[in-house]
Structure formats: structure tokens, C-alpha cells
Amino acid sequence: MTYASDEDIETLKKYFSDDEFKAALDDPAPGIFDQSSWTKWNQRYGRTPIPPLPKRRIPGVDQATVPDFFPPKS
């Protein structure tokens, strides 16, 4: 869903239902989506407000001290 072209998505829709696409948004592994694809797919399925993009967690590291190297595009 992150790297698929519109043509790829049309092909995938032959094999996967909208419910299956929505399920992919329910609990994705961190790093699967980039910010723009996360926003696009959540908007496509009417998920507003858009939930935060899942982030990787490193045991023993305070996430508040880690800079966001990939902030959302305005």
C-alpha cells in the first residue's frame, strides 16, 4: 500500500476486499507506511482524525528524546 501505483491498487482490489485493506490500517507494523501513504489510506477509508503513524519502539530508549527525522509534510 505504501509503494503501489494506482494500477497496482486496481490489480490488488481483484484479490483483496476493502475490509482487508482497512484491516491493514488497524495494526500495521511500525515502518510499513510512510507519512504520506498513511495519510492517503486513512483518508480513503474515512478515518478521521487520522491516527498517529505507528513508530518503532526501542526498549530502554525514551521516545521523547529521539528526534523526528521524518516529520509530516505540510
HUHU-V374892 format. One line per field, one symbol per residue. psi: psi as a letter, one per 30 degrees, with the letter a starting at -180 (. if undefined). Layout:
psi = ???
This chain:
psi = fefkleeeeeeefffkleeeeeeffeilkkfekleeeeeeeeeeggjklklkkkkkkjkgkjfffkljfilkk.
